[in-house]
Amino acid sequence: MHGFVQSGADTFDASILIMETRTHRRISRNRKKTRVPLSKLRTSEAVRTVVAHPRRLAELVTLLDDPSRPLRGRAAATLARLSESYPGRLVRIVERLHEALSDDSAYVRWHLVYTLGRIGSSFPVRAPLFLPELVARLDDGNRIVRTVASQALSRLALRKPQMIKQLFESTKHDLPPSVARVLRRSARRSGKA
């Protein structure tokens, strides 16, 4: 009675049951999953989705043009989160982020300034594309946008102090105190070296 299970009056072949279960699993695994729009996902879920499927970054960027302010805000927050761990994936959309800095929502602007600061500190060669816009954000009407812009420029000054110093000399804009401190520290370090 190898392979057969007997329970009460019923006798059946256990190997058939196992085979049916394996077949059922295979069918459900091959079923195409429905693609949930990024606009329906929370920020953390959207980050995981874009990391797992890099082609969906284009979908995320198009959300920056959506008429819904909260949706644009979520898209900008997602981009900011992505910039923390995956700034290299965002390098190719720097121009698009630069364009979106003129959004009427301060929430969107400060997340995009943060994102550009992260990209710039990881890839300083790309920073000249948007540095003047970051400096312009130092005069933004929103205090948080101004603060985040100052932090982004400070982060860039840590990597490329000479570039930031030249930028402020050429724009004749007042140097924010946090950026000035970073530049003084880097000058002292280069003087000791």
Secondary structure, DSSP 8 states (H G I E B T S, - for coil): -TTEEEETTEEEEHHHHHHHHHHHHHHHHHS------GGGS-HHHHHHHHHH-GGGHHHHHHGGG-S-HHHHHHHHHHHHHHHHH-GGGGGGGHHHHHHHTT-S-HHHHHHHHHHHHHHHHH-TTTGGGTHHHHHHGGG-SSHHHHHHHHHHHHHHHHH-HHHHHHHHHHHT----HHHHHHHHHHHHHHHH-
